[in-house]
């Protein structure tokens, strides 16, 4: 009989037993996408470092345009033209203006830009401004974006393409990031064969080794897949010890139940400390977690959907802790398409597919047992029904956590 933990208790164990690793490294800017920032990034200079126009138009002194209109234009003398990428070498004096492109540097003396649409050319070296402009209009001021000392990107952020652009704008070409975690993955089971082999009667291809490894890689970890280990505690122990020498953590898929050949609990206890065996959740109840030399060791169910969801719900959050990574949960609101019963004394995770209907989304349950791979491949995400609920009626608004 398993003495199970609630999902909340499991997360508390993860946060109390594991801490961010001090493993900073510097990578070139072009290799930083998807990496976890290990230090705050603060600006060391102004961006932009000059006042620049946001439109094509005329750089003017606002006071020279006050009171003008289409009927009574403000006639201004053209003092020069601003060239892109160059500092203007002239100053606007009273009654003068300068032609300026989008992104051009504001000449000294000007305090705003009026758009070309609100001007007319007289062909004699002067233009008429047809609409009054206000100080600061159509401008980005020096340091409007960032200024020295401003924290632009926070430690723990997973760098996105727009973040790479921000780093480039600040001249950061060597980026401090957390080193990639190296996670070992072992599949166990006498019935398993590799994906390239045709199974004999009673055999099945290993799904978890590939699916879990893919999840980990997508998350930014480096994976060492040790292959399929037969149901032998001695053999599994030997490979677990090797994996824990090579890696920052270990996931054993299969062998987490309480059957005669399910030896994951004994192996995890042998290499370290068993933290719990069993979570009050369906699917995934037999999940195990231990700690060996400060490194996490998970024993996951052999059923693919259960192993996949346990990796999403508990393994990846633990890796976030180790990486100092600050994640955001991405979910969408949807309306449940049918009644769902759930009264098992444990939280239930239900795979769903999303369907657009009108201005909203419908969540349709994907029926199937935790051993069926079709449950994974045909779902868009999952909902969680808390353990104290007897189910949800059709029409209930639910939060769908995206796969």
Beta strands, then each sheet from edge to edge (+ up, - down):
strand 1: 24-28
strand 2: 41-42
strand 3: 52-53
strand 4: 57-60
strand 5: 74-81
strand 6: 96-100
strand 7: 112-115
strand 8: 119-121
strand 9: 126-129
strand 10: 139-140
strand 11: 151-153
strand 12: 174-178
strand 13: 182-188
strand 14: 192-193
strand 15: 204-205
strand 16: 222-229
strand 17: 249-253
strand 18: 273-277
strand 19: 281-282
strand 20: 288-292
strand 21: 295-300
strand 22: 331-336
strand 23: 340-341
strand 24: 347-357
strand 25: 360-365
strand 26: 381-385
strand 27: 391-392
strand 28: 397-402
sheet 1: 1+ 12-
sheet 2: 2+ 11-
sheet 3: 3+ 10-
sheet 4: 7+ 4- 6+ 5+ 9- 8+
sheet 5: 16+ 13+ 17+ 21+ 20- 18+
sheet 6: 14+ 15+
sheet 7: 19+ 24+ 25- 22- 28+ 26-
sheet 8: 23+ 27-
end
